[in-house]
Amino acid sequence: MRIPSFVAGVVLAALALTARGSNSDSGSEAKVPDNPADVKGDITYAIWDVNQQPAMQEIVKAFNTKYPNVKVSISLAVFDQYFTKLKTQASSDNLPDVFWMNGPNFQLFAANKQLGTLDGLLEAKQVDPANYPKALNELYSLDGKQYGVPKDYDTIALWYNKKLFADAKVEPPTAEWTWDDYKAAAGKLKAALGSKGIFATADTLGNQADYYPAMLSNGGFVIKDGKSGYSDPKSIEALQFWSDMVKAGYTPTAAQNAESPSQDRFFAGKAAMMWNGNWVVSAALKSQYKDDFTVVPLPKAPSGDRKTVIHGIGNVMRAKSKNPAAAAAFLAFLGSKDAALIQAKAGAANPAFTGTQTDFVNSAPAYNLKTYIDAAEQYAEPYPASKDTAVWNKLETDLIAPAFGGDKPMSEVAPEVATKMDEALGKEK
């Protein structure tokens, strides 16, 4: 799932203060009673994606067939407010019982003792790490303890609208496309469809979906050995590629994205292509133009290389749940094959549970979703993160995103980000 950017700052201090007064072991010792009838009470489950909410409700329904005496209330916060709300809840010792977590924010919550470990569930073999990719288990582990149950994983591919390409008389994308092909097609699409209010691309100008894959594909990097990659010439070239796409009018500006999110434009038939993750499949299936979409691998960089980032949501448990047995039971069920298959068949997400990805691919056979699985196996790199990722994510949001299409070249903007990012990374040590 795409990654939000927030500032730790004052909230980090608040989390630390709360941690000193918290019993962080209450969640970690939670085990599920042998008799499901003994598990009772109300718990809350926080998520951030409205498109996945129906599948999560189906999972709750399936959970209740085994645990009828537990009421699970789903709490939905819009993506850009989710972690702000979560940090506020943590500072007031009022976190949800079970909730979605991502890699950039995980260490902040785990290090400040807001999360229960999986010790009890692992000892009772109610959760088995062997069922999930090793990288995702490691993503949600700290100091030898695992805190999260991997829910799904995502990579990035190129979506396009077959009808719009046909209408514009432009050859559709292939797996052999390069950035030059992408830009050339965008120019033709704009010329043919621009007067109808249709954009060539619906790229969001986001880090995970757009400029991280470009930087990595071009031989640059985001973070390595505690240092920023934004001053690397190859990273700057990749950022300039996106800036040129915006300046040419092929891709919406940040201001246009704010008025109407690019992803919504694509699914409304108002844009012909976009780089995006497999988390948008459920939104695609709801579109009236759903039969017009399909997916191919990302275009290759000038070097001929192609990279994507890989990330996955983890389900975690509050350290001080008021109903630890019910929270643990639900967390264990969320990590089950049954739950994975529910979200896979709904096209809600590509499940992390080994052997269930085929059902996700088959949830929309016309979309060629195996592209995402192949990407994970062949050319994916871990999502860039550090202890306080949110601090330098804020630099990206404040400095990189607004500069796309602007008068200031990325050769000036990116080194400024690198300097400030290195300062932030230095404080993590």
N, C-alpha and C positions, 0 to 999 in steps of 0.2 A: 504494500500500500504506500502511496506517496507520503513523503515525510514532511511534517510541519517544521517551521523554524520559530523558536521562542527564546527569550532571554531567561537565563537562570537567575542571576543577580540576587535581588532581595528575596525571591522565593526560595533560592537555595539555602539562604540563612534561616528562613522560616522552617524549611524541611529539617534542617539540622537541629533546630530547637525542639521540634516535635519529636525527632528521633531519640533525643536524650530522655524523653519521658515515656517512650514506647516500649512495650514488651514485644520485641521483634520475633520472639520464638513461638508466639501463640499460633500463628498461621503455619509455621514450619512443622509443628508437631501434629497438625491435623491429619487424621486418618478417617477413612470412610467406614462406618460400622458395617458389619457383615449383613445385617438385616436392613434392607432399604426402608422398611416401615419405621425404623428408629430414627431416620433422618428427617427432621421437621424444621419448619420456620421459614422466614422470609429473607431473601438476599437480593442484592442489586447487581446488575451486569452492565458495565459502561462500554459503549462502542462509539465509533465516529463516522461510520459510512451508512447513509440512509439506503443506498442500493443493496447493501448486504443485510439490512434489518429483517426483511422477510425470511431469509435463510436462517438467521439467528433465532427468530421466533419459532421456526420449524425445529431447530435443535432443542430449544426449551421444551417444546411440545413432546419431542421424543424422550428427553430427559425425564419428563413427568410421568411417562408410562412406567418407568422403573422407580422413580422417587415421587409418588403422588402427593406427599405431604410437604413438599418444598415449593414455595412460590418464588419464581424468578422474575424480577421487574427489570426490563431493559431500559437503560438510560442512554439517550442519543444526544451527543453534542456535535455541532457542525465542526468539520475537520480543523479549521483554523482557530477554533476556540477550545478544542478538546484538552490539550495539555495545560493551557492557562487555567481552565476549570479544575483539572486534576491536581495541579500544584496548590491551588487555593484550598481544595478539599484536604490535601495532605497537611497543610499548615494549620488547619483547624481540627485535625485528627478525625476526618469525616470522609475518608476514601470509600469508593464502592467496594463491595465484598470481592468481586471478580471484575477484571477490566482488561481491555486491550492495552498492549505496550509495544513500543517500537525501539529499535536499536539505539538511536541517538539519545533517547531519554532514559533508557534502562538503568545505566550506571548511576545516574542522579538519584533515582528512587531507591535502588538496591543499596547503594552506599550509605544512604541516610535512613536505612532500616524501616522503610515503608512497605516492603514486600515480604511475604512469607516464603521461605524456601520450600522446595518440593521434597524435603527429606522424608517426611511421613509417608507421602504417596509413593516415593521410590522404594522405601524399605518394605512397604506392603505390596509392591509390584502392581500398584494401581495406575502408575504411569511408567512407561518403559522408554527411555531415551533412544533405544535402538530403532524405534518406529519413525524417527525423524532424521532429517539431514544433520550430520555432525556439526556443520557450520552454524546451524540455527540453535542447536543445544548450547554451543559455545557462546553465541551472541547473547543468550540470556543466562549466562553463568558469571559469577564474580567471586573471587577468592575461593575457588573450589566448590562453590555451592550453586546449584541450578535453581532459578526462581521462576522461569517461564516455560510453559508448554507450547511449542511451536504450533501455530494455527495454519499458516499458509506461507507461500513464498511467491515473489514476483520478479519479473525481469521486464525489459522494454523491447518493443517491436514497432514496426511501422504499420499503422492502420490506413486504409484508403477506401474511398467511396467509388465503387466500380462504375456506377451510372454517371457520376459527375465527370470521371475521366472519359467515358464514352461520349458524353455530351460535348466535351471540349475537344474531342478527337486527339487526345493525348495518350500515348502508350502507357499502360499501367506499370506500377513498380514491379521489380523482380528482385530476387535474392542477390543479383549481381550489381545492383545500383550502387553508385558512389554518391558522395556529397554533391559533386558537379551535376550528376543526373537529377538529384533531388531539387537542386536550385533551378536547373534548366526547365524541368517539368513545372515547377512553381511559376516560372515566368509565363509559360504557355497557358497554364490554368488561369492565372490572373487576367491575361489578355482576353481569354474566351469567356470567363465567368464573372469577372470583377464587376461589370456593369449591372449584374443581377444581384449584387450584394453578397456574392460568395467569395470567401477567402481561399487562396491556394492551400494554406495550411492552418491547422487549429492547434499549433504547438503552444504549450502553456508557458514556455520560457522558465520552466521549473528546473531545479537542480537534478532530481532523480530521473525525470523523464527525458530531459533535453541536454543540459550542458555537462553533467557528469559523464554520460555515455560518450559524448563527443570528445571531451577532454581525454578520457581513457583510450578511446579508439585512435586518437591522433598521437598517442605516445606520451601524453601529459599525465598529470596526476592531481588529486585533490589534497591528500595528506599522506605523508610517508615518513616514518621514523621521527614523528613529532614535529614535522615541518610542513608548511603550506606549499602547495604546488601551483599557486596562482601566478607566480612570477616566472614559471617555466614557459619558454617560448612556444612549446607545443600546446600547452594549456591555453595560452593567449590566442593562438591561431584558431582553436576550437571555439572559444568565446566570440571571436570576431566573426566566425562563420554565422553564428546565430544573430549577431548584431546586424550583419549585412542582410540577412533574410528579413529582418524587421524593417530596416531602412528602405529596402526595395518595395515594401508594401505587400510582401508575400505572406508574412506572419503578423497577426495582430500585435499592436503595441501593448505595453503593460496597462495603459489607461483603457484601451479597448477591451482588454481581458477583464478589467475591473467592472466594466459596464455589462459585459456578457462573457462569462467564462468560455474559453476556447473549446474546451471539451464539449460543452453544451452546443456550441455552434456546429461542431462536427456531427453530433447525433441529431441535430435539427436539419441536416442537409445543407448547411451554410458554409461548409469547408470541405475540401477534397481529401486531405490527408493529415496525419499527425503522428508524432512519436508518443507512445503512451504504454502504460503497463497493463497487465492482465486483470487488474482490479476493475477495469471499466467494462468487462464483458457483460455483466448484468445490466448496466446502463444501455449498452448497445442492443441487447435483446428487447428492451422496452421501447426502443425507438420505432417510429412508423416507417423508418427507412432501413430497418434491421437487415433486410435481404440484400441491401446494396453494399454491405461492409465485408471486408476480409483483412487478413494480416499477412505481412511478409517480414523477413528479417530487416533490421536497421540498415541504412546505407553504409557503405564502407568509407572510411577516411581516405584522404589522398594516398596514404601509405599502403592502402589495401587491407588494413586491419579493421576489425569490428569488435567492439566491446559493449557490454551492458553491465549495469550494477545489479546485484541481487540482494534482496532484503525479504524479511518475513515478519509478520505480526506474531507476537507471543501473548497467550492468555496468562495473566498473573493473578495473584491472590493478595489481598490486603493482609498485612502482618497482624493487625488487631481486629480481625473480623469478629462481629458480635455473635456470629453463628458459624464457627470454623468448620464443623462437620459438614454442614450443608454446602458451604463454599468449596470445601475440598472435594465433595462428591460431584459438584457441578464442574469444577476445574478438571477433574479426572475424566468426566464424560466429554467435555470439550476436546480433550486430547484423544478421544477414541476414534476407531475406524468408522463407526456409525455416524458420528458428527462430521467427520471429514467427507463422507460420501454425500451427506445432505447438502453441504455447501458446494461440493463438486458438481452434483447434478443440477443445482440451481444456477450454476455459472457464476456464483457469488465470488469465488476465489479459487486459486489453484492450491489445493490442500497440501500440507506438509507431511501428512501421514503416508509413509511409503506404500506404494501400490495403488493409491487412489487417484493419481493424476490423470489416468486414462478417462475416468468418468468426467473430469473437468473438460478435457479435450472434446469428448463426445457430447458435452452439453450444448455445443454450438459447432457442429461439424463443418459448416460452411466457412467458419472463420480461420481455419488452419491454426488452431491454438497450440498445436505441437511445436510451433515456432518458439513459444515461450519456454517449453521444456528443453528443446534443443539448445536454446541460448544459455540456460542454466548449466547444462552439461558441457557446453563447448567453448563459450567465450565470456562467461560471467566473472565479475570481480566483486568482492564484498563491498557492501555499502560503506562509504567513508564515515568513520565515527571516532570520537575520543571521549574522555571522561565528561567534558562539558561541551559537547557538540553544539548545543543550542547557542552558545556564545558566538561561535564563528558562523553558524547558520544565519544569525542575525546580520552579520556583515554581508553575506550573500544577498539576503533580502533587501538590505538598505542600499548597497552599492552596486552589486552586479545586475540584479533584475532591472532597476530603473535605467541602466546604461545601455541596454539593448536598443539599437536603433538611434541612439543619441549621437551628438556631435563629438563627444569625447571618445577617442579610440580605446579599445580594450588594452592596448599597450600601456596606457596611463592608468586605467581603472584597476586592472587586475593586480599590478604590483602594489598598489595602495592596500588592496584587500590582503595580499600576502603579508605585508608588514604588520598590519593590525592582527591578522590571524596568528602569526608567529608570536606576537606579544601575549595573546590569549592562551595559546598552547603552552607557552613558557610558565604561565601561572598554574597550570595543571600539575606540574612536577612536584 
